[in-house]
Amino acid sequence: MHHSRLCSIIIDCNTYDLDAAAAFWSSALGRPVNRENSGNLEKYRALETPPGQIKCEVQKVDHPSRVHIDIETDDIEAEVARLSRLGAKEVRRIKRWVVMEAPTGQRFCIVMPQLPDFPKGANKWE
């Protein structure tokens, strides 16, 4: 048995100026940039997450700009297997997460728990 749920929206930006991209999305979404929670400052800028809302990050990437979701889980291997049975395919493994692709072509990531209240509101899978 494991749990999973949608935890974050990642705004992938093919840009040389991550701070400018983060400033735009911060203003557009009304969420201040939180550098202290951004992790790797070369690649990420976290936006403030109001209680009970989905996490949002701006990420510097080499591929075309797009938006993707992260699904948090307490068992990455079980979640990858479950989604594979539904028709998703594993694209690649990066450090602590797995990039997958839906049957319709959208990419998304399977990550360890990101939000402090996990597994509250998560689906329970056998």
C-alpha positions as CSV (number, residue, x, y, z in Angstrom):
1,M,0.0,0.0,0.0
2,H,1.2,3.5,-0.7
3,H,-0.2,7.1,-1.0
4,S,0.1,9.8,-3.6
5,R,-1.4,13.2,-4.5
6,L,-0.8,16.2,-6.7
7,C,1.7,18.4,-4.8
8,S,3.1,21.1,-7.1
9,I,3.1,22.9,-10.4
10,I,6.5,23.5,-11.9
11,I,6.9,26.3,-14.4
12,D,9.8,25.3,-16.6
13,C,11.5,28.3,-18.1
14,N,14.1,28.1,-20.9
15,T,15.8,31.4,-19.9
16,Y,19.2,32.8,-18.9
17,D,17.5,35.0,-16.3
18,L,15.7,32.9,-13.7
19,D,15.2,35.8,-11.4
20,A,13.3,37.7,-14.1
21,A,11.2,34.7,-14.8
22,A,10.4,34.2,-11.1
23,A,9.6,37.9,-10.8
24,F,7.1,37.6,-13.6
25,W,5.4,34.5,-12.2
26,S,5.5,35.9,-8.7
27,S,3.6,39.0,-9.9
28,A,1.3,37.0,-12.1
29,L,0.2,34.6,-9.4
30,G,0.4,37.0,-6.4
31,R,3.0,34.8,-4.6
32,P,6.2,36.3,-3.4
33,V,9.5,34.5,-4.3
34,N,10.9,32.6,-1.4
35,R,14.7,32.2,-2.0
36,E,15.2,30.4,1.4
37,N,12.9,27.5,0.3
38,S,14.2,27.4,-3.3
39,G,16.9,24.7,-2.9
40,N,19.4,24.8,-5.7
41,L,19.4,28.6,-6.5
42,E,21.0,28.0,-9.9
43,K,17.9,26.1,-11.1
44,Y,14.9,26.9,-8.8
45,R,12.9,29.7,-7.3
46,A,10.1,28.7,-4.9
47,L,7.0,30.9,-4.7
48,E,5.3,31.3,-1.3
49,T,2.7,28.6,-0.8
50,P,-0.4,29.7,1.2
51,P,-1.7,27.1,3.6
52,G,-3.8,24.4,1.9
53,Q,-2.7,25.4,-1.6
54,I,-0.5,23.6,-4.2
55,K,3.2,24.4,-4.2
56,C,4.5,26.3,-7.2
57,E,8.2,26.6,-8.4
58,V,9.9,28.3,-11.3
59,Q,12.6,26.1,-12.8
60,K,15.4,26.9,-15.2
61,V,15.5,24.2,-18.0
62,D,17.3,23.5,-21.2
63,H,14.2,22.1,-23.0
64,P,11.3,24.3,-24.3
65,S,9.4,26.2,-21.7
66,R,6.3,24.4,-20.4
67,V,4.4,23.6,-17.2
68,H,4.5,20.2,-15.5
69,I,3.0,18.7,-12.3
70,D,4.7,16.8,-9.6
71,I,2.9,13.9,-7.8
72,E,4.3,13.2,-4.3
73,T,4.3,9.7,-2.9
74,D,5.6,7.7,0.0
75,D,6.7,4.9,-2.4
76,I,8.2,6.1,-5.7
77,E,8.6,2.6,-7.1
78,A,5.0,1.6,-6.4
79,E,3.7,4.8,-7.9
80,V,5.8,4.5,-11.0
81,A,4.5,0.9,-11.4
82,R,0.9,2.0,-10.8
83,L,1.1,4.8,-13.4
84,S,2.9,2.5,-15.9
85,R,-0.1,0.0,-15.6
86,L,-2.3,3.0,-16.5
87,G,-0.3,3.6,-19.7
88,A,2.4,6.1,-18.6
89,K,6.0,5.5,-19.5
90,E,9.1,6.2,-17.5
91,V,11.3,8.7,-19.3
92,R,14.3,9.0,-16.9
93,R,15.4,9.0,-13.3
94,I,17.0,12.2,-11.9
95,K,18.5,12.1,-8.5
96,R,15.5,11.6,-6.2
97,W,12.6,11.6,-8.7
98,V,11.3,10.0,-11.8
99,V,10.2,11.8,-15.0
100,M,7.2,10.1,-16.6
101,E,5.1,10.7,-19.7
102,A,1.3,10.3,-19.9
103,P,-0.2,8.4,-22.8
104,T,-1.2,11.8,-24.2
105,G,2.4,13.1,-24.1
106,Q,2.5,15.3,-21.1
107,R,5.5,14.9,-18.8
108,F,5.2,14.9,-15.0
109,C,7.4,13.9,-12.1
110,I,7.0,11.4,-9.3
111,V,8.7,12.8,-6.1
112,M,9.0,12.0,-2.4
113,P,6.7,14.0,-0.1
114,Q,7.1,17.8,-0.6
115,L,4.4,19.3,1.6
116,P,4.5,19.1,5.4
117,D,1.0,17.6,5.8
118,F,1.5,14.6,3.6
119,P,-0.4,12.1,3.4
120,K,-3.4,14.3,4.4
121,G,-5.8,14.2,1.4
122,A,-3.7,11.7,-0.5
123,N,-5.1,8.7,-2.4
124,K,-4.4,5.3,-0.8
125,W,-3.4,2.6,-3.3
126,E,-3.2,-1.1,-2.7
